[in-house]
């Protein structure tokens, strides 16, 4: 419908028993006995469900550590499954590409502790395996637990992003090292590839050296679609320069609008079309037969998360031990620099500060994502209202249980979006990048 921007949808996942909700594995509707979380069949079902719902992508977050940040012990993270265990999602990208046809498949892969040649080769291969539907969520891994696993010290923020910029520069050179018409496959003259169409890159930089060329032919998207989740000024610059989509957590729509406006402005400074960098805001739908029923489901879910579990995951994400801060402390008023980058998650809807106990509870329930609660019609209305206030571009959805929650959204909310002219009725284009730029 003319004049009404189209909502883009992605489904947040991890290769683990809990996604954003630490109550998920305990939820009475979650059934890991018949469909284990560590087997591919669960993710096949989710991917096909989301493809039936015409989502842009399924998206796997990833971590390479078990956090001991809270109290200095692994015990809380293991006890409450606070993103632990977490299996590698990269094999699932290829697997799920084989059982779907159109939906994008994205996963997190860190630029820290890796060489860009390995990443460029991996992601070009995955882009081939998915026929142009691969998405790489580029992260720089700030957590000291991950750095300790690789036996290195945590680098300062500026250095991490300087290194990440060069990492992407090398990857782009490697993806470009095969011209589009390099493959000849001339059987009669015994020429598979035209040597003049394949180039060394001879990169020598501050952090990396690579001679090239890549030994993977140019992929359908010439490398995967790039995703990012930058929050700091350096992170926002990185996202605005490279990302086809950004995953953002902003509980308040006022902060969400500020963030999206900032990303669009930064994109323009890099001479990019701001419409080519979609911002997907995290959302946790809870759908009931009535408002009262939905609120009962919300309460049931939220009560499944122990406060200590919330403190554990919040400490891990801040990379700061919160055990020394009083539970009644106003988090937005704290002066510790480690807490500043998540300040917008410490605010109530009216802009006042939540206490540590309140922030930790919400973080354990949804990692700070807003919960949209009500009937399917009400949830759709709330999300459209949020979307229109912010200006776009869509949502990264997270489930409170599996199976059931994702299917319910696809079956009940997506048709409402479609009837309102706010969501596609068919896929157009072939690649992940095409879907993120589809306008109707």
Secondary structure, DSSP 8 states (H G I E B T S, - for coil): -TTS---EEEEEEESSS-SS-TTGGG-TT--TTTS-TTSHHHHHHHHHHHHHTT-SEEEEE--SS---TTTT-SHHHHHHTSS-S---SHHHHHHHHHH-SSSEEEEEEESTTS-HHHHHHHHHHHHHHTTS-EEEEEE----HHHHHHTT-----HHHHHHHHHHHHHHHHHHHTTB-TT-EEEETTTTEEE-GGGB----EE-SS-EE----SS---TTSS-EEEE---SHHHHHHHHHH-SEEEE--SSHHHHHHHHHHHHHHHHHTT--GGGSEEEEEEEEEE-SSHHHHHHHHHHHHTTS-HHHHHHHHHHHHTS-GGGS-TTSBGGG---GGGGGGGGGGB-TTS-B-BHHHHHHHHHHHTT-EEEEE-HHHHHHHHHHHHHHHT--EEEE--SSTTTHHHHIIIIIHHHHHHTT-S-SS--SSSHHHHHH---
